[in-house]
Amino acid sequence: MKCITGKKCHETEELAEEALIENHIHFNHPKGSGPINIYLCEHCGHYHFTSQGEPHYILEEKASYIAAQKRARDWEYRLR
């Protein structure tokens, strides 16, 4: 589903938080860059990513998990 804003929609806050974490793992964003938070869209009623404002607490809370997953992906690519 797409919003009129053109952004990808996440149906719940929890799904948006999980997607934000996965985005940081997959795209290897440096700290403070890329999408850093989520918001509830007034147009479609779903959650989207934003690079504006304060970083979402979940990024700091899950920082060690994100770093470990980034290392695991790096090794996976090296060993292919």
N, C-alpha and C positions, 0 to 999 in steps of 0.2 A: 504494500500500500504506500502511496506517496501523498504528500500534503501539497497544497497549492504553493507552499514555500519551496517545493522541490526536494525537501529533506526527507530522509528515511524515517518512517514512523516506528515507534516502539510502544506497544499497547499498554504496558504497565511501567511504573517507576522501577520495579525490580528488574524487569527485562532490559530497560534502558541502562541501568547500572551495570548489569552483566555485560552488555554490549560495549559499554564504555571501557571496561576492563579489557575485554577481548581486543578492542580497537588499539589500545595502548600496547598490548602484547604483539599483535600482528604487525603494526606499522612502526613499532619501536620509536615512538615519539620521545624526544628529550623532555625532561621534567619541565612542566609549565607550558608546553606547546601542544599543538594538535587540539582535539576536542578536550575540554577540561571539565565540563559540567553538562548537566541535562536540564531541560525545562519543559513544562507542560505548555503545549501550543494552544493558543486561543482560537486558531482556525480549525484544527482537526480534532483536538482533544486528546492527542497522543503526545508522547515524549520525543524530543529531538536532542541532538548534541549541540553544544555551543562552545566556542573558544573564548567567549567573553566572561567577565566576572571572576569570582573566586573559584579555585579548583574544588571539585566535589570531594567531600571527606573520604569517600570510598577509595580514591586514588592513593591517598596517604595511608589509609587503613590496610590496603592490600598491596602496598609498595613492595614488600619482600616477595609476595606471591608473583606479582608482575615481573619482577627482576628474575626470579627463578624460571618462570616460563619463557622469558626472553632468552636466557642462557640455554635452556633445553631446546628451543627452536633453532638457535644458532648452531648448536652441536648436531642437531638433526640434519640441517642443511649441509654442514661440513662433511658428514659421514655418508652422504648420498653419492 
